[in-house]
Amino acid sequence: MGWRRRSARRCEAPAAAGPRQPRPPRLAAVAVVLALAAFTADITIGCGPAYVYGVVAQKYASTGDRMTWILQVEDEFYPVPQAFYDRVQLGDTVKFDGRAWSVVKRAGPTLR
């Protein structure tokens, strides 16, 4: 029975000292977590693409409640304004700087 008394004292001793205060996180651990979060964060979430540059591989207008004009640049699909959709051709090199779409290089003569 002596072992029960000793283990009971060990369990009671920390409780008698009061609630244990949590230790503040170490600065290095916080810095590592923040660095990992910064590298994995996508700052364009909810804002659309921040920068696009590439060759138009496909273009189509989606049908639905609202018309949406879509360009496939490299392997990604992007909604574009109708005026730009009408100007651009397959094979054109285009860019989006976060504000406006523009044609950087034409693939060939303009077809009208």
VORO-579723 format. One record per residue: residue number from 1; residue in one letter; chain; x, y, z of N, C-alpha, C, CB in turn. Coordinates in steps of 0.1 Angstrom, whole numbers, plus 2048, in hexadecimal, padded with zeros to 3 digits. Glycine has a CB too. Layout:
  num  residuo  cadena   nx   ny   nz  cax  cay  caz   cx   cy   cz  cbx  cby  cbz
  NUM        A       A    X    Y    Z    X    Y    Z    X    Y    Z    X    Y    Z
...
***
This chain:
  num  residuo  cadena   nx   ny   nz  cax  cay  caz   cx   cy   cz  cbx  cby  cbz
    1        M       A  808  7F4  800  800  800  800  809  80D  800  7F7  800  80C
    2        G       A  815  80B  803  81E  817  803  81F  81D  7F5  82B  813  808
    3        W       A  81E  815  7EB  820  81B  7DD  814  824  7DA  821  810  7D3
    4        R       A  808  820  7DF  7FC  828  7DC  7FD  836  7E2  7EF  821  7E1
    5        R       A  802  836  7EE  803  843  7F5  80D  84C  7EE  807  840  804
    6        R       A  818  846  7EA  822  84F  7E3  81D  854  7D6  82F  847  7E1
    7        S       A  816  84C  7CE  811  850  7C1  806  85B  7C3  80B  844  7B9
    8        A       A  7FE  859  7CD  7F4  863  7D0  7FA  870  7D4  7EA  85E  7DC
    9        R       A  805  870  7DB  80C  87C  7DF  811  883  7D2  817  87A  7E9
   10        R       A  817  87B  7C9  81C  881  7BD  811  888  7B5  823  876  7B4
   11        C       A  805  882  7B4  7FA  888  7AD  7F5  894  7B4  7EF  87E  7AA
   12        E       A  7F5  894  7C1  7F0  8A0  7C8  7FA  8AB  7C9  7EC  89B  7D6
   13        A       A  806  8A9  7C8  810  8B3  7C9  80F  8BE  7BE  81E  8AD  7C9
   14        P       A  80E  8BB  7B2  80D  8C5  7A8  7FF  8CD  7A9  80E  8C0  79A
   15        A       A  7F5  8C6  7AD  7E8  8CD  7AE  7E8  8D6  7BA  7DD  8C2  7B1
   16        A       A  7F0  8D3  7C4  7F1  8DC  7D0  7F9  8E9  7CD  7F7  8D5  7DC
   17        A       A  802  8E8  7C3  80A  8F3  7BF  802  8FD  7B7  816  8EF  7B7
   18        G       A  7F6  8FA  7B2  7EE  903  7AA  7EE  8FF  79C  7F3  911  7AC
   19        P       A  7E5  905  794  7E5  902  786  7F2  905  77F  7D9  908  77F
   20        R       A  7F6  8FD  776  802  8FF  76F  800  909  764  808  8F2  76A
   21        Q       A  808  913  763  807  91D  759  80E  918  74C  80E  92A  75D
   22        P       A  807  91A  740  80D  915  734  81A  91D  730  803  916  728
   23        R       A  824  917  72B  830  91E  727  82E  925  71A  83C  914  726
   24        P       A  833  931  719  831  938  70C  839  931  701  835  947  70E
   25        P       A  834  932  6F5  83C  92B  6EA  849  931  6E8  833  92B  6DD
   26        R       A  852  92A  6E4  860  92F  6E1  860  937  6D4  86A  923  6E1
   27        L       A  868  941  6D4  868  94A  6C8  86C  942  6BB  872  955  6CB
   28        A       A  875  939  6BD  87A  931  6B1  86E  929  6AB  886  928  6B4
   29        A       A  867  923  6B4  85B  91A  6AF  851  923  6A8  855  913  6BB
   30        V       A  84E  92F  6AD  845  938  6A7  84A  93C  69A  842  944  6B1
   31        A       A  857  93F  699  85D  944  68C  85C  939  682  86B  948  68E
   32        V       A  85E  92D  685  85D  922  67C  84F  920  677  862  915  682
   33        V       A  845  920  680  837  91F  67C  833  92A  673  82E  91E  688
   34        L       A  837  936  676  833  942  66D  83A  941  65F  837  94F  674
   35        A       A  846  93C  65F  84D  93B  652  847  930  64A  85C  937  655
   36        L       A  843  925  650  83C  91A  648  82E  91F  643  83A  90E  651
   37        A       A  827  927  64B  81A  92C  647  81C  936  63C  814  933  653
   38        A       A  827  93E  63C  829  947  631  82C  941  624  834  951  635
   39        F       A  834  936  625  838  92F  618  82C  927  612  843  925  61B
   40        T       A  823  922  61B  818  91A  616  80C  922  613  815  90F  61F
   41        A       A  80B  92F  617  7FF  937  615  7FE  93B  606  800  943  61E
   42        D       A  7F2  93B  601  7EF  940  5F4  7E9  94D  5F5  7E6  936  5EC
   43        I       A  7F1  958  5F2  7EC  965  5F4  7E1  969  5EA  7F7  96F  5F4
   44        T       A  7DF  961  5E0  7D5  965  5D6  7C7  95F  5D9  7D9  961  5C9
   45        I       A  7C5  958  5E4  7B9  952  5E8  7AE  95C  5E8  7BA  94A  5F5
   46        G       A  7A3  95A  5E1  798  963  5E1  79A  970  5D9  795  967  5EF
   47        C       A  7A6  972  5D3  7A8  97E  5CB  7AA  97A  5BD  7B5  985  5D1
   48        G       A  7AA  96E  5B9  7AD  96A  5AB  7BC  96A  5A9  7A6  974  5A1
   49        P       A  7C0  967  59D  7CE  966  59A  7D6  974  59C  7D1  961  58C
   50        A       A  7E1  973  5A1  7E9  97F  5A3  7F1  983  597  7F2  97E  5B0
   51        Y       A  7F6  978  590  7FE  97B  584  7FD  96E  57B  80D  97E  588
   52        V       A  7FB  970  56E  7FA  965  565  802  969  559  7EB  962  561
   53        Y       A  80A  960  553  811  962  547  812  955  540  81F  968  54A
   54        G       A  80E  954  534  80F  948  52C  808  948  51F  80A  93D  534
   55        V       A  808  93D  518  801  93B  50B  7F3  936  50D  80A  932  502
   56        V       A  7EA  93C  505  7DC  938  506  7DB  92B  4FE  7D3  943  4FF
   57        A       A  7D6  920  506  7D5  913  500  7C7  910  4FC  7DA  909  50A
   58        Q       A  7BD  917  502  7AF  914  4FF  7A7  920  504  7AA  907  506
   59        K       A  79C  922  4FD  793  92D  502  784  928  4FF  796  93A  4FA
   60        Y       A  77C  92B  509  76E  928  507  765  930  510  76B  919  50A
   61        A       A  758  931  50D  74F  939  515  746  92E  51C  746  942  50C
   62        S       A  745  930  529  73D  926  530  72E  92B  530  741  925  53F
   63        T       A  726  921  530  717  924  530  712  921  53E  710  91C  525
   64        G       A  709  929  542  703  928  550  6FB  934  553  70E  926  55A
   65        D       A  6F9  937  55F  6F2  942  563  6F8  94F  55E  6F0  943  573
   66        R       A  705  950  55F  70C  95C  559  717  956  54F  713  964  565
   67        M       A  719  95E  545  723  95A  53B  731  95D  541  721  962  52E
   68        T       A  739  954  540  747  955  545  750  952  539  74A  94D  552
   69        W       A  75A  95A  537  764  958  52C  770  953  532  766  965  524
   70        I       A  775  947  52E  780  940  534  78B  93E  52A  77B  932  539
   71        L       A  798  941  52F  7A4  93E  528  7AC  933  52F  7AC  94A  525
   72        Q       A  7B1  92A  528  7BB  920  52E  7C9  925  52A  7B8  911  529
   73        V       A  7D0  92A  534  7DE  92E  533  7E7  924  539  7E0  93D  539
   74        E       A  7EF  91E  531  7F7  913  535  7EE  908  53A  802  917  541
   75        D       A  7ED  904  547  7E5  8FA  54C  7DA  8FF  555  7ED  8EF  552
   76        E       A  7D8  90C  556  7CE  911  55F  7C3  918  557  7D5  91B  569
   77        F       A  7B7  919  55D  7AC  920  557  7A9  92D  55E  79F  917  557
   78        Y       A  7A7  938  557  7A5  945  55D  799  94B  556  7B1  94D  55B
   79        P       A  790  951  55E  785  959  559  78B  967  554  779  95B  563
   80        V       A  786  96C  549  78B  978  543  77F  981  53F  795  976  538
   81        P       A  781  98E  53E  777  997  538  774  993  52A  77B  9A6  53A
   82        Q       A  767  996  526  763  992  518  76B  99A  50E  754  995  517
   83        A       A  76E  9A6  510  776  9AE  506  783  9A8  504  777  9BD  50B
   84        F       A  78A  9A3  50E  797  99D  50C  795  98F  506  79E  99B  51A
   85        Y       A  78B  988  509  788  97B  503  786  97C  4F4  77C  975  50A
   86        D       A  780  987  4F0  77D  989  4E2  78A  98C  4DA  773  994  4E0
   87        R       A  794  993  4E1  7A0  997  4DA  7AA  98C  4D9  7A6  9A3  4E1
   88        V       A  7AB  983  4E3  7B6  979  4E4  7B3  96D  4DB  7B8  975  4F3
   89        Q       A  7BE  967  4D6  7BD  95B  4CE  7C5  950  4D4  7C2  95E  4BF
   90        L       A  7C2  944  4CF  7CA  939  4D4  7D8  93A  4D0  7C4  92B  4CE
   91        G       A  7E1  937  4D9  7F0  939  4D6  7F6  946  4DA  7F2  937  4C8
   92        D       A  7ED  950  4DD  7F2  95D  4E2  7F8  95C  4EF  7E7  968  4E2
   93        T       A  803  963  4F2  809  964  4FF  802  970  506  818  966  4FF
   94        V       A  7FC  96D  512  7F5  977  51A  7FB  978  528  7E6  973  51B
   95        K       A  7F7  983  52E  7FB  985  53C  7F0  98C  543  809  98D  53D
   96        F       A  7F0  98A  550  7E7  990  559  7EF  995  565  7DB  987  55E
   97        D       A  7F0  9A2  568  7F8  9A8  572  7F1  9AA  57F  7FE  9B5  56D
   98        G       A  7E5  9A5  581  7DD  9A7  58D  7D2  9B1  58B  7E6  9AB  598
   99        R       A  7D3  9B9  580  7C9  9C3  57D  7C3  9C2  56F  7CF  9D1  57F
  100        A       A  7CB  9BF  565  7C7  9BF  558  7CD  9B4  550  7C9  9CC  551
  101        W       A  7C6  9AE  546  7CB  9A4  53D  7D0  9AC  531  7C0  99A  538
  102        S       A  7DB  9A6  52B  7E1  9AC  51F  7E7  9A1  516  7EB  9B7  522
  103        V       A  7E8  9A3  509  7EE  99A  500  7FD  99F  4FE  7E7  99A  4F2
  104        V       A  806  996  502  814  999  501  819  996  4F3  81C  991  50B
  105        K       A  815  98B  4ED  81A  987  4E0  80F  980  4D8  827  97F  4E1
  106        R       A  80D  984  4CC  803  97D  4C4  809  970  4BE  7FE  987  4B9
  107        A       A  800  966  4BC  804  959  4B7  805  95A  4A7  7FA  94E  4BA
  108        G       A  7FD  963  4A1  7FE  964  493  7F5  970  48F  7F8  958  48C
  109        P       A  7F2  971  482  7EA  97D  47E  7DC  97C  484  7E9  97D  46E
  110        T       A  7D6  988  486  7C9  989  48C  7BF  984  482  7C6  997  490
  111        L       A  7B6  97B  487  7AB  976  47E  79F  97E  481  7A9  967  480
  112        R       A  799  984  476  78C  98B  478  783  987  46D  78F  99B  478
***
